[in-house]
Amino acid sequence: MTSLAGLRTSAGSVSIRLATDADSAALCETFAGITMDADLQLSIRRDPDFMALYRMQTECWECWVGERAGKIVGLGAVLARDGYLNGAPVRIGYLGDLRVAPRLPGGLRLLGQLYGPVLDRFAESNGCDLFLTTIIASNTRALRALTSDRSRQIGIPSYHLLQQFDIRAVHLALPRLRAKGRYEVRRASEPDLPAIAAFLDADSRRRPFGYVLDEAELRRRLARWPGLEISDFYLASDRRGAPVGCCAPWDASPVKRTVVTAYRGSMRWVRRVHDVAAPLLGVPALPSGGQALKYAYLTHLAVPSGEPAVMRALLEAVYRDRRAQGFHFLSVCVPEADPLRPAYSGFLASNLRSNLYVVAARGQAPPHVDLTGGRPGFEMALV
C-alpha cells in the first residue's frame, strides 16, 4: 500500500502516501517550524536529508505524510530492527516523528482512521508486532491525543507505559579535577572492535527490547553513523583488566541539530551569567538565536554490573574530553529505575522527563517486561 488518498476531514480531503526523497526539503522545513515552547525555545533541524536518521538505523522503515492542498499537514514514521526480548531474538519496532498540524480540522479523527491500519500492515510485512515510542511528559497535547480513553475510542492503538526516563543534559561549564578510582578508562582502537561487540551484545541480550549488537551490526553502525569512529568508544576495565563498562559519545549534528530560536524568561539571565563567566571557565558562549547547541549523545552505554562507580569513571573521562573540545553538554538517557543514577551526583545537570511506551500491533497483548535491571534497550540518540 503506497497511498490512502481520498480520506476526508471536516475541512476537505487529506491524501496519505509514503514519503519519498523528494519530500526531504519540505519535511525538514516542517520540523524546523515546530518549536519546543519553554524559556529556552528550541527547534530541531534535520536538513539536508530528513531520511538519514532512518537509514542509519535499519533498512526496514516507512515515513508517511499527509497532504492537503499540496502542503504537508502531518507525518509519522515506523521502523523495524532485530532485537531481544526475554533473551530471545525478536523483531522490534519504533514509532517516531508523529506530527499533525494543530489547526487541521478533524486531524485527530484522521489519525485514528490511519494509525491502526498503517501499523498493522507494516507489522505484517516486517514480522514485527511490538513497537516502542516516546512522548515528552510535559507534552499534554500529545498525551491526550495518543494515550487517553478517547484515543482508544477513535481507533488509535493502546499505549502501555513501560518506563519514565530523564533526558539528562550534563552541562560541561565547570572544570573537574581528575579523580582516582578503581577503574581505568581508555579509548578503543580497531583491534578492540570484536570484543566491544561481544560485550555490548551480551549486555543488550539481557535487556528487554535490547539491540542486536554483534560485530556485523557494530561495523555497520561505524560505516553508517556519520562521525562515529571506533576511537569514540570509551572502555572501562577493573584492576585485572576485565571489561566492566563501555560508552560512545556521538555528535549527531550531521543528521540532527538542536537550534536555539529564543531565550525567554529565566533563560535570558542564565545566558548572561554563563557568557560573562565563559572566558574565565574556558568554555564557549551559549549560541545566539538561530545557532545550534553543540552536544554529544552518550550512546552504546553498557555497565552490566549496574555499579555507579563504573558509570562515573566513564562519565568523568568523556566529560573532560568533550569539554576540551568546546561542547556545551552531554545528553544521556537516565531511566527512572536506573541503578546508575548515583553516578551523576556532583555534576551540573538539567532534566526533561519523558515516557517510553510499548504499542502492540495486530491486536497483540503487550508483553510482560521485567525492568528490574532498570534499563531497556532504547537508544535515545536515534529518535
Wavefront OBJ file of the C-alpha trace (Angstrom):
o trace
v 0.000 0.000 0.000
v 1.584 3.272 -1.075
v -1.412 5.623 -0.934
v -4.554 6.163 1.126
v -5.914 9.025 -0.928
v -9.443 10.298 -0.559
v -9.945 10.183 3.188
v -11.857 13.254 4.325
v -11.540 15.713 7.159
v -14.212 18.243 8.004
v -12.325 20.874 6.003
v -11.535 18.916 2.892
v -9.575 15.960 1.616
v -6.237 14.869 3.013
v -4.241 12.410 0.923
v -1.933 9.993 2.702
v 1.081 8.468 0.995
v 4.572 7.170 1.590
v 7.203 9.881 1.637
v 9.996 9.876 -0.933
v 13.403 11.538 -1.079
v 11.744 14.375 -2.993
v 9.844 15.272 0.202
v 13.010 15.762 2.239
v 13.185 19.558 1.962
v 9.502 20.013 2.871
v 9.811 17.622 5.820
v 12.908 19.430 7.077
v 11.015 22.720 6.839
v 8.049 21.238 8.726
v 10.292 20.022 11.549
v 12.218 23.263 11.759
v 8.955 25.163 12.198
v 7.936 23.135 15.264
v 9.488 24.642 18.389
v 9.649 23.493 21.979
v 7.913 26.307 23.863
v 9.802 26.931 27.088
v 12.114 29.607 28.484
v 14.699 28.099 26.137
v 12.913 27.826 22.785
v 14.403 25.118 20.572
v 13.922 23.844 17.022
v 15.077 20.502 15.585
v 16.813 20.663 12.195
v 17.117 17.544 10.029
v 18.447 19.071 6.803
v 19.823 18.314 4.310
v 18.433 14.734 4.378
v 15.368 14.156 6.542
v 15.507 10.384 5.963
v 19.150 9.995 7.026
v 18.212 9.245 10.636
v 16.062 6.316 9.472
v 18.691 4.855 7.149
v 21.223 4.882 9.974
v 19.060 2.513 11.983
v 17.659 -0.056 9.603
v 16.706 -0.933 6.049
v 13.082 -1.522 7.190
v 11.349 1.814 7.595
v 8.498 3.861 6.223
v 7.699 7.551 6.553
v 4.098 8.553 5.824
v 2.940 12.069 5.017
v -0.495 13.658 4.881
v -1.082 16.406 2.323
v -3.816 18.966 1.978
v -3.814 21.389 -0.965
v -0.251 20.286 -1.781
v 1.103 21.079 1.694
v 2.304 18.540 4.252
v -0.017 18.692 7.286
v 1.132 15.554 9.094
v 3.697 12.786 9.147
v 4.803 9.705 11.037
v 7.495 7.037 10.732
v 7.632 3.312 11.543
v 10.871 1.318 11.755
v 11.758 -2.312 12.485
v 15.041 -3.828 13.685
v 16.427 -7.006 15.193
v 16.414 -7.172 18.968
v 15.949 -9.264 22.088
v 13.023 -9.871 24.412
v 13.396 -12.209 27.370
v 16.770 -13.197 25.892
v 15.294 -14.433 22.599
v 15.689 -12.838 19.153
v 12.645 -10.845 18.044
v 11.750 -8.064 15.646
v 11.212 -4.754 17.440
v 9.717 -1.579 16.018
v 9.815 2.112 16.772
v 7.150 4.752 16.120
v 8.519 8.237 15.697
v 8.203 11.729 14.248
v 4.423 11.751 14.624
v 3.198 15.236 13.826
v -0.250 16.586 12.888
v -0.833 20.253 12.115
v -2.508 21.725 15.227
v -5.145 23.621 13.245
v -6.045 20.791 10.889
v -9.816 20.266 11.264
v -10.565 16.666 12.133
v -6.851 15.888 12.445
v -7.223 13.617 15.467
v -10.082 11.691 13.843
v -7.998 11.247 10.689
v -5.103 9.980 12.789
v -7.417 7.437 14.383
v -8.535 6.199 10.958
v -4.995 5.703 9.690
v -2.813 4.807 12.645
v -4.039 1.250 13.198
v -4.183 0.149 9.534
v -0.716 1.555 8.708
v 0.787 -0.030 11.823
v -0.842 -3.416 11.217
v 0.256 -3.562 7.570
v 3.832 -2.657 8.485
v 3.824 -5.217 11.312
v 2.628 -7.972 8.991
v 5.150 -7.247 6.244
v 8.094 -6.960 8.661
v 7.238 -9.644 11.220
v 7.158 -7.048 13.976
v 4.258 -6.700 16.411
v 5.851 -4.705 19.251
v 6.812 -1.050 18.894
v 8.474 1.382 21.254
v 7.698 5.079 21.195
v 8.275 8.142 23.363
v 6.334 11.228 24.418
v 7.738 14.135 26.415
v 5.913 14.015 29.771
v 5.016 17.721 29.609
v 3.508 17.388 26.103
v -0.092 17.296 27.311
v -1.494 17.688 23.811
v 0.241 14.538 22.566
v -0.646 12.619 25.730
v -4.346 13.450 25.308
v -4.282 12.610 21.608
v -2.482 9.271 21.910
v -2.894 7.786 25.387
v -6.384 8.801 26.560
v -9.622 6.821 26.561
v -10.824 8.983 23.692
v -7.841 7.964 21.550
v -8.786 4.300 22.035
v -12.371 5.051 21.012
v -11.329 6.597 17.686
v -9.037 3.702 16.742
v -5.544 4.625 17.964
v -3.786 1.503 19.344
v -3.215 1.261 23.090
v -0.112 2.873 24.555
v 1.287 0.951 27.536
v 3.721 2.896 29.709
v 6.937 0.916 30.001
v 9.046 3.388 31.921
v 9.712 7.060 32.520
v 13.192 8.403 31.864
v 15.095 11.659 32.057
v 16.648 13.246 29.012
v 19.578 14.487 31.060
v 21.864 17.294 29.925
v 25.168 17.097 31.791
v 26.490 20.631 31.412
v 30.201 20.990 30.675
v 30.615 24.538 32.011
v 32.707 23.764 35.092
v 36.154 22.177 35.161
v 36.530 18.946 37.117
v 39.563 17.639 38.949
v 40.849 14.293 37.758
v 39.874 11.777 40.438
v 41.456 8.395 41.027
v 39.167 5.408 41.155
v 39.054 1.647 40.937
v 38.504 1.610 37.193
v 40.718 2.557 34.288
v 39.151 4.157 31.226
v 40.773 4.260 27.801
v 39.804 4.986 24.202
v 39.258 1.995 21.916
v 41.132 1.122 18.728
v 40.402 -1.167 15.775
v 41.663 -4.394 17.459
v 39.111 -3.834 20.239
v 36.117 -3.951 17.896
v 35.226 -7.685 18.177
v 35.495 -7.595 21.978
v 33.386 -4.403 22.183
v 30.689 -6.001 20.016
v 30.633 -9.150 22.162
v 30.436 -7.056 25.345
v 27.622 -4.844 24.034
v 25.612 -7.725 22.570
v 25.828 -9.775 25.776
v 24.615 -6.795 27.793
v 21.874 -5.986 25.281
v 20.600 -9.580 25.283
v 19.805 -9.203 28.991
v 17.660 -6.136 28.423
v 14.048 -6.021 27.210
v 13.944 -4.723 23.634
v 17.755 -4.777 23.510
v 19.540 -4.217 20.207
v 21.405 -6.925 18.357
v 24.938 -5.527 18.570
v 27.120 -8.288 17.187
v 30.273 -7.490 15.216
v 28.447 -7.198 11.891
v 25.983 -4.671 13.324
v 28.694 -2.646 15.065
v 30.679 -2.429 11.839
v 27.512 -1.378 10.012
v 26.960 1.402 12.549
v 30.516 2.642 12.218
v 30.009 2.793 8.461
v 26.545 4.415 8.570
v 26.629 6.747 11.566
v 28.326 9.936 10.366
v 31.245 10.880 12.573
v 31.175 7.760 14.773
v 34.620 6.159 14.952
v 35.965 3.212 16.920
v 38.124 5.715 18.830
v 34.908 7.318 20.165
v 34.305 4.234 22.299
v 35.427 4.537 25.916
v 36.234 1.275 27.688
v 36.322 0.845 31.472
v 38.214 -2.071 32.994
v 38.902 -3.259 36.521
v 42.340 -3.768 38.053
v 42.626 -7.200 36.449
v 41.966 -5.700 33.023
v 38.479 -7.209 32.671
v 35.947 -5.007 30.798
v 33.236 -3.564 33.052
v 31.766 -0.684 31.043
v 31.509 0.980 27.659
v 30.045 4.102 26.062
v 30.492 6.170 22.908
v 29.754 9.923 22.835
v 28.387 10.833 19.406
v 27.762 14.225 17.818
v 24.531 13.837 15.814
v 24.782 17.225 14.083
v 25.246 15.783 10.545
v 21.703 14.349 10.771
v 20.011 16.227 13.634
v 20.731 19.595 15.242
v 19.069 21.431 18.104
v 18.900 25.136 17.269
v 18.145 27.884 19.772
v 15.387 30.129 18.454
v 14.887 32.329 21.543
v 15.894 32.886 25.145
v 12.963 33.907 27.310
v 12.218 34.432 30.986
v 14.847 32.992 33.330
v 16.976 31.705 30.449
v 17.873 35.267 29.476
v 19.611 35.697 32.829
v 21.163 32.233 32.686
v 22.654 33.083 29.320
v 24.031 36.429 30.512
v 25.705 34.882 33.571
v 27.079 31.963 31.532
v 28.510 34.171 28.789
v 30.203 36.502 31.292
v 31.840 33.531 33.008
v 32.628 31.575 29.820
v 36.056 33.147 29.078
v 37.187 32.569 32.673
v 35.998 28.955 32.590
v 37.445 28.265 29.155
v 34.126 27.217 27.603
v 32.183 28.585 24.613
v 29.381 31.114 24.983
v 25.835 29.851 24.541
v 24.629 30.049 20.941
v 22.730 33.074 19.694
v 19.262 32.740 18.196
v 19.467 30.639 15.037
v 22.639 28.842 16.129
v 22.913 25.199 17.189
v 23.845 23.846 20.591
v 26.973 21.701 20.495
v 26.380 18.481 22.376
v 27.081 14.756 22.246
v 24.758 11.842 22.970
v 26.169 9.170 25.259
v 25.447 6.135 23.067
v 26.285 2.411 23.289
v 26.169 2.643 27.068
v 26.678 -0.672 28.867
v 27.523 -1.244 32.530
v 26.327 -4.828 33.123
v 27.018 -4.751 36.861
v 24.906 -1.641 37.391
v 27.701 -0.255 39.545
v 27.595 3.571 39.670
v 31.390 3.816 40.118
v 31.899 2.342 36.641
v 29.479 4.817 35.107
v 31.132 7.674 36.950
v 34.582 6.706 35.641
v 33.234 6.705 32.069
v 31.391 9.973 32.604
v 34.440 11.729 34.037
v 36.587 10.692 31.063
v 34.034 11.752 28.453
v 33.331 14.998 30.322
v 36.994 16.062 30.250
v 37.454 15.284 26.574
v 34.238 16.826 25.268
v 34.615 19.921 27.441
v 38.092 20.462 25.980
v 36.521 20.215 22.508
v 34.049 23.034 23.205
v 30.853 21.038 23.667
v 28.054 22.584 25.729
v 26.693 19.378 27.277
v 26.351 15.597 27.129
v 22.870 14.170 26.518
v 22.183 10.958 28.431
v 19.125 8.709 28.780
v 18.615 8.056 32.510
v 15.710 5.648 33.199
v 13.642 6.152 36.320
v 14.852 2.928 37.980
v 18.409 3.102 36.650
v 20.882 1.828 39.281
v 23.500 4.097 37.682
v 21.711 7.287 38.833
v 24.105 7.930 41.761
v 26.953 8.305 39.237
v 25.683 11.778 38.278
v 25.948 13.208 41.789
v 28.009 16.421 41.770
v 27.592 17.113 38.048
v 25.716 20.208 36.902
v 22.738 18.823 35.019
v 19.175 19.540 33.905
v 16.440 17.046 33.082
v 13.476 16.727 30.757
v 11.148 13.888 31.785
v 9.851 11.620 29.031
v 7.697 8.485 28.784
v 8.664 5.264 26.989
v 5.688 3.249 25.732
v 5.048 -0.138 24.147
v 2.446 -0.266 21.372
v 1.290 -3.669 20.122
v 0.035 -4.148 16.545
v -2.490 -6.592 15.094
v -4.413 -6.912 18.355
v -1.487 -8.405 20.243
v -1.317 -8.040 24.016
v 1.682 -6.155 25.404
v 4.361 -8.478 26.793
v 5.297 -8.825 30.437
v 8.567 -6.952 30.760
v 10.953 -7.330 33.684
v 12.614 -3.971 34.306
v 14.466 -4.884 37.491
v 17.712 -4.113 35.640
v 16.465 -0.560 35.148
v 17.464 -0.029 31.511
v 15.509 -1.276 28.467
v 17.081 -1.389 25.023
v 16.469 2.159 23.843
v 18.972 4.406 22.045
v 17.777 7.959 22.671
v 20.143 9.435 20.071
v 18.160 7.809 17.266
v 14.772 9.418 17.985
l 1 2 3 4 5 6 7 8 9 10 11 12 13 14 15 16 17 18 19 20 21 22 23 24 25 26 27 28 29 30 31 32 33 34 35 36 37 38 39 40 41 42 43 44 45 46 47 48 49 50 51 52 53 54 55 56 57 58 59 60 61 62 63 64 65 66 67 68 69 70 71 72 73 74 75 76 77 78 79 80 81 82 83 84 85 86 87 88 89 90 91 92 93 94 95 96 97 98 99 100 101 102 103 104 105 106 107 108 109 110 111 112 113 114 115 116 117 118 119 120 121 122 123 124 125 126 127 128 129 130 131 132 133 134 135 136 137 138 139 140 141 142 143 144 145 146 147 148 149 150 151 152 153 154 155 156 157 158 159 160 161 162 163 164 165 166 167 168 169 170 171 172 173 174 175 176 177 178 179 180 181 182 183 184 185 186 187 188 189 190 191 192 193 194 195 196 197 198 199 200 201 202 203 204 205 206 207 208 209 210 211 212 213 214 215 216 217 218 219 220 221 222 223 224 225 226 227 228 229 230 231 232 233 234 235 236 237 238 239 240 241 242 243 244 245 246 247 248 249 250 251 252 253 254 255 256 257 258 259 260 261 262 263 264 265 266 267 268 269 270 271 272 273 274 275 276 277 278 279 280 281 282 283 284 285 286 287 288 289 290 291 292 293 294 295 296 297 298 299 300 301 302 303 304 305 306 307 308 309 310 311 312 313 314 315 316 317 318 319 320 321 322 323 324 325 326 327 328 329 330 331 332 333 334 335 336 337 338 339 340 341 342 343 344 345 346 347 348 349 350 351 352 353 354 355 356 357 358 359 360 361 362 363 364 365 366 367 368 369 370 371 372 373 374 375 376 377 378 379 380 381 382 383
